[in-house]
Amino acid sequence: MDAAYVFAVAFRLDPRDATVDPDRFETTMEVPASEPGTDGWLFFRDRLWRGDIGDEPTFRGLASDRLGVEVVAVEFRELRIDREHLDALRAAIAGDLARFNADSVDEALHKYLGSSMHVREE
């Protein structure tokens, strides 16, 4: 199984003993998705809403800690996922729809990820 949350991230460098130009850079950050049912698998529910980051200032801080630079902007791009991981995710959601306040797995996925899932066929 393979899946990752993909974000566009802008960060700023502000070195103490030098100057840089430009001082702002953009890159892509991938955060591995936990296997459904394991610790951390609810990342999408806890951090995303309709394909957007629910609390961007807090997430910028988390991204800054992860990258070791000052993140000044972050945008969710997609959940890049293979079929096996998607099937496991769908099964885990189906097992506890009430946790997602949804009537179906499709509704739950759309509620949190919008149309931002990219299923990769191997």
LUMLUMDO-770874 format. One line per 2 residues: number of its first residue (from 0); their letters; for each residue x, y, z of N, C-alpha, C. Coordinates in nm, 4 decimals. Layout:
N
NUM) A) X/Y/Z/X/Y/Z/X/Y/Z  ...
# end
This chain:
122
0) MD) 0.0850/-0.1184/0.0000/0.0000/0.0000/0.0000/0.0884/0.1231/0.0000  0.0431/0.2216/-0.0738/0.1210/0.3445/-0.0832/0.0264/0.4627/-0.0983
2) AA) 0.0483/0.5657/-0.0157/-0.0305/0.6881/-0.0254/0.0473/0.8014/0.0403  0.0260/0.9229/-0.0115/0.0912/1.0409/0.0457/0.0036/1.1628/0.0238
4) YV) 0.0019/1.2488/0.1231/-0.0621/1.3788/0.1096/0.0395/1.4723/0.0457  -0.0015/1.5433/-0.0579/0.0891/1.6301/-0.1323/0.0465/1.7752/-0.1102
6) FA) 0.1436/1.8584/-0.0749/0.1186/1.9992/-0.0457/0.2134/2.0873/-0.1263  0.1645/2.2018/-0.1697/0.2510/2.3064/-0.2223/0.2897/2.3916/-0.1018
8) VA) 0.4179/2.4156/-0.0873/0.4688/2.4865/0.0300/0.5591/2.6003/-0.0151  0.5399/2.7173/0.0445/0.6312/2.8299/0.0237/0.7008/2.8550/0.1562
10) FR) 0.8317/2.8726/0.1491/0.9054/2.8980/0.2719/1.0017/3.0137/0.2503  1.0418/3.0719/0.3602/1.1292/3.1876/0.3581/1.2578/3.1554/0.4323
12) LD) 1.3679/3.2022/0.3767/1.4964/3.1917/0.4446/1.5341/3.3291/0.4967  1.5778/3.3333/0.6187/1.6209/3.4579/0.6802/1.7485/3.4305/0.7599
14) PR) 1.8589/3.4049/0.6879/1.9830/3.3690/0.7585/2.0353/3.4857/0.8416  2.0950/3.4510/0.9509/2.1459/3.5513/1.0433/2.2699/3.6221/0.9887
16) DA) 2.3613/3.5497/0.9256/2.4898/3.6068/0.8854/2.5087/3.6157/0.7349  2.3985/3.6241/0.6611/2.4073/3.6324/0.5148/2.2761/3.6886/0.4616
18) TV) 2.2782/3.7229/0.3360/2.1544/3.7616/0.2681/2.1324/3.6652/0.1522  2.0074/3.6437/0.1215/1.9726/3.5562/0.0095/1.8714/3.6277/-0.0790
20) DP) 1.8810/3.6016/-0.2070/1.7893/3.6608/-0.3029/1.7653/3.5595/-0.4142  1.6498/3.5053/-0.4273/1.5292/3.5387/-0.3503/1.5341/3.4786/-0.2103
22) DR) 1.4462/3.5294/-0.1252/1.4395/3.4756/0.0103/1.3177/3.3862/0.0302  1.2364/3.3754/-0.0746/1.1163/3.2907/-0.0701/1.1269/3.1842/-0.1793
24) FE) 1.0951/3.0613/-0.1414/1.1048/2.9486/-0.2327/0.9767/2.8660/-0.2254  0.9455/2.8006/-0.3341/0.8286/2.7134/-0.3369/0.8731/2.5721/-0.3721
26) TT) 0.8078/2.4759/-0.3084/0.8409/2.3357/-0.3314/0.7181/2.2504/-0.3057  0.7338/2.1224/-0.3271/0.6280/2.0263/-0.2978/0.6709/1.9428/-0.1786
28) ME) 0.5796/1.9269/-0.0840/0.6044/1.8448/0.0334/0.5078/1.7270/0.0302  0.5601/1.6072/0.0467/0.4770/1.4877/0.0562/0.4861/1.4319/0.1968
30) VP) 0.3705/1.4056/0.2536/0.3625/1.3464/0.3864/0.3012/1.2073/0.3704  0.3746/1.1030/0.4043/0.3201/0.9681/0.3885/0.1897/0.9526/0.4665
32) AS) 0.0925/0.8868/0.4043/-0.0354/0.8605/0.4702/-0.0236/0.7306/0.5498  -0.0710/0.7335/0.6711/-0.0714/0.6137/0.7551/-0.1693/0.5116/0.6997
34) EP) -0.1404/0.3858/0.7243/-0.2321/0.2808/0.6812/-0.3629/0.2952/0.7568  -0.4750/0.2782/0.6865/-0.6054/0.2895/0.7525/-0.6151/0.1996/0.8747
36) GT) -0.6715/0.2574/0.9811/-0.6868/0.1837/1.1057/-0.5691/0.1939/1.1994  -0.4573/0.2512/1.1536/-0.3400/0.2661/1.2397/-0.3332/0.4103/1.2916
38) DG) -0.2439/0.4320/1.3852/-0.2254/0.5650/1.4421/-0.1955/0.6658/1.3301  -0.2690/0.7754/1.3267/-0.2457/0.8811/1.2292/-0.3269/0.8696/1.1015
40) WL) -0.4049/0.7635/1.0863/-0.4778/0.7450/0.9603/-0.5882/0.8484/0.9403  -0.6321/0.9153/1.0468/-0.7392/1.0151/1.0352/-0.6872/1.1550/1.0024
42) FF) -0.5649/1.1630/0.9555/-0.5053/1.2919/0.9181/-0.5985/1.3714/0.8276  -0.6545/1.3073/0.7268/-0.7411/1.3780/0.6320/-0.8642/1.4336/0.7022
44) RD) -0.9198/1.3600/0.7962/-1.0384/1.4067/0.8682/-1.0040/1.5208/0.9635  -0.8879/1.5125/1.0244/-0.8496/1.6104/1.1248/-0.7896/1.7383/1.0670
46) RL) -0.7384/1.7335/0.9442/-0.6654/1.8480/0.8876/-0.7267/1.9079/0.7612  -0.8144/1.8325/0.6915/-0.8646/1.8799/0.5625/-1.0166/1.8967/0.5658
48) WR) -1.0649/1.9858/0.4790/-1.2086/2.0062/0.4643/-1.2349/2.0467/0.3201  -1.3051/1.9608/0.2481/-1.3387/1.9842/0.1074/-1.2155/2.0097/0.0211
50) GD) -1.1066/1.9425/0.0553/-0.9850/1.9539/-0.0232/-0.8987/2.0732/0.0117  -0.9297/2.1412/0.1202/-0.8482/2.2536/0.1673/-0.8018/2.2242/0.3094
52) IG) -0.6943/2.2891/0.3501/-0.6459/2.2751/0.4869/-0.7424/2.3491/0.5784  -0.7892/2.2821/0.6813/-0.8894/2.3407/0.7692/-0.8376/2.4552/0.8543
54) DE) -0.7165/2.4486/0.9041/-0.6578/2.5519/0.9888/-0.5167/2.5789/0.9366  -0.5100/2.6647/0.8354/-0.3831/2.6862/0.7661/-0.2724/2.7429/0.8552
56) PT) -0.2990/2.8394/0.9430/-0.1901/2.8890/1.0284/-0.1280/2.7790/1.1159  -0.2106/2.6947/1.1749/-0.1586/2.5854/1.2564/-0.0812/2.4865/1.1702
58) FR) -0.1338/2.4563/1.0513/-0.0653/2.3619/0.9640/0.0680/2.4185/0.9156  0.0752/2.5511/0.8916/0.2033/2.6125/0.8543/0.3070/2.5864/0.9622
60) GL) 0.2665/2.5965/1.0886/0.3578/2.5680/1.1997/0.4038/2.4233/1.1994  0.3123/2.3310/1.1751/0.3494/2.1899/1.1677/0.4449/2.1645/1.0512
62) AS) 0.4171/2.2278/0.9368/0.5044/2.2121/0.8200/0.6417/2.2742/0.8473  0.6435/2.3871/0.9150/0.7708/2.4513/0.9499/0.8549/2.3593/1.0363
64) DR) 0.7923/2.2964/1.1344/0.8643/2.2029/1.2212/0.9174/2.0851/1.1414  0.8369/2.0345/1.0507/0.8768/1.9177/0.9714/0.9908/1.9511/0.8767
66) LG) 0.9882/2.0716/0.8179/1.0880/2.1092/0.7175/1.2081/2.1847/0.7749  1.1944/2.2411/0.8923/1.3054/2.3137/0.9527/1.3273/2.4520/0.8947
68) VE) 1.2238/2.5077/0.8313/1.2291/2.6438/0.7762/1.0954/2.7117/0.8057  1.0918/2.8444/0.7916/0.9676/2.9181/0.8135/0.8755/2.9007/0.6926
70) VV) 0.7695/2.8257/0.7090/0.6715/2.8079/0.6021/0.5750/2.9266/0.6070  0.5620/2.9957/0.4938/0.4767/3.1142/0.4885/0.3458/3.0893/0.4156
72) AV) 0.3364/2.9803/0.3419/0.2121/2.9445/0.2740/0.2127/2.7945/0.2478  0.0955/2.7351/0.2569/0.0823/2.5921/0.2286/-0.0565/2.5683/0.1707
74) EF) -0.0608/2.4802/0.0723/-0.1876/2.4484/0.0067/-0.1914/2.2978/-0.0212  -0.3018/2.2354/0.0159/-0.3180/2.0934/-0.0124/-0.3408/2.0750/-0.1618
76) RE) -0.2699/1.9806/-0.2210/-0.2845/1.9507/-0.3642/-0.3642/1.8241/-0.3885  -0.3238/1.7138/-0.3219/-0.3931/1.5878/-0.3473/-0.3512/1.4818/-0.2469
78) LR) -0.4355/1.3812/-0.2387/-0.3966/1.2567/-0.1749/-0.3610/1.1643/-0.2899  -0.2335/1.1351/-0.3021/-0.1845/1.0440/-0.4050/-0.1890/0.9039/-0.3437
80) ID) -0.2656/0.8140/-0.4051/-0.2968/0.6873/-0.3393/-0.3032/0.5742/-0.4404  -0.2594/0.4569/-0.3989/-0.2736/0.3418/-0.4883/-0.4057/0.2709/-0.4571
82) RE) -0.4453/0.1810/-0.5444/-0.5754/0.1140/-0.5330/-0.5866/0.0348/-0.4026  -0.4815/-0.0350/-0.3629/-0.4854/-0.1150/-0.2409/-0.5095/-0.0272/-0.1177
84) HL) -0.4405/0.0866/-0.1114/-0.4580/0.1781/0.0019/-0.5986/0.2374/-0.0003  -0.6472/0.2733/-0.1189/-0.7817/0.3294/-0.1304/-0.8865/0.2283/-0.0845
86) DA) -0.8715/0.1031/-0.1244/-0.9668/0.0002/-0.0812/-0.9656/-0.0142/0.0703  -0.8475/-0.0122/0.1309/-0.8366/-0.0222/0.2769/-0.8961/0.1016/0.3444
88) LR) -0.8732/0.2185/0.2866/-0.9288/0.3426/0.3409/-1.0812/0.3393/0.3355  -1.1348/0.2990/0.2233/-1.2802/0.2909/0.2076/-1.3392/0.1923/0.3094
90) AA) -1.2736/0.0788/0.3298/-1.3224/-0.0209/0.4256/-1.3187/0.0338/0.5685  -1.2117/0.1036/0.6033/-1.2002/0.1602/0.7382/-1.3074/0.2664/0.7618
92) IA) -1.3334/0.3487/0.6628/-1.4379/0.4508/0.6755/-1.5743/0.3838/0.6871  -1.6000/0.2836/0.6037/-1.7285/0.2126/0.6064/-1.7538/0.1485/0.7421
94) GD) -1.6483/0.1070/0.8091/-1.6611/0.0436/0.9393/-1.7041/0.1371/1.0504  -1.7006/0.2689/1.0253/-1.7359/0.3665/1.1293/-1.7810/0.4980/1.0659
96) LA) -1.8869/0.4913/0.9858/-1.9361/0.6119/0.9172/-1.9746/0.7236/1.0139  -2.0230/0.6882/1.1315/-2.0643/0.7908/1.2277/-1.9482/0.8831/1.2638
98) RF) -1.8262/0.8294/1.2648/-1.7073/0.9094/1.2961/-1.6883/1.0224/1.1954  -1.7443/1.0044/1.0751/-1.7279/1.1016/0.9674/-1.8546/1.1829/0.9429
100) NA) -1.9562/1.1579/1.0248/-2.0836/1.2276/1.0101/-2.1283/1.2237/0.8637  -2.1312/1.1036/0.8074/-2.1651/1.0848/0.6668/-2.2546/0.9624/0.6516
102) DS) -2.3311/0.9615/0.5437/-2.4207/0.8492/0.5153/-2.3557/0.7452/0.4255  -2.2431/0.7795/0.3642/-2.1755/0.6849/0.2752/-2.0258/0.7135/0.2750
104) VD) -1.9491/0.6172/0.2282/-1.8050/0.6348/0.2165/-1.7741/0.7469/0.1186  -1.8443/0.7495/0.0055/-1.8205/0.8552/-0.0940/-1.8455/0.9935/-0.0351
106) EA) -1.9521/1.0059/0.0445/-1.9810/1.1345/0.1079/-1.8682/1.1743/0.2034  -1.8192/1.0797/0.2807/-1.7107/1.1086/0.3749/-1.5847/1.1521/0.3005
108) LH) -1.5478/1.0795/0.1967/-1.4277/1.1162/0.1201/-1.4423/1.2537/0.0568  -1.5596/1.2813/0.0022/-1.5805/1.4125/-0.0605/-1.5807/1.5241/0.0439
110) KY) -1.6374/1.4956/0.1593/-1.6452/1.5963/0.2660/-1.5064/1.6471/0.3053  -1.4109/1.5552/0.3127/-1.2785/1.5941/0.3600/-1.1767/1.6175/0.2488
112) LG) -1.1865/1.5416/0.1414/-1.0852/1.5513/0.0352/-1.1348/1.6228/-0.0901  -1.2624/1.6532/-0.0978/-1.3160/1.7138/-0.2186/-1.2885/1.6211/-0.3365
114) SS) -1.2373/1.6760/-0.4421/-1.2022/1.5945/-0.5596/-1.0507/1.5795/-0.5697  -0.9818/1.5901/-0.4588/-0.8358/1.5944/-0.4567/-0.7696/1.4598/-0.4293
116) MH) -0.8255/1.3528/-0.4842/-0.7620/1.2214/-0.4741/-0.7124/1.1823/-0.6105  -0.5902/1.1374/-0.6142/-0.5297/1.0905/-0.7402/-0.4922/0.9445/-0.7197
118) VR) -0.5736/0.8561/-0.7783/-0.5486/0.7135/-0.7651/-0.4486/0.6729/-0.8708  -0.3409/0.6139/-0.8244/-0.2347/0.5670/-0.9152/-0.2466/0.4184/-0.9342
120) EE) -0.2580/0.3787/-1.0571/-0.2602/0.2365/-1.0900/-0.1162/0.1936/-1.1134  -0.0776/0.0836/-1.0537/0.0600/0.0357/-1.0672/0.0811/-0.0296/-1.2010
# end
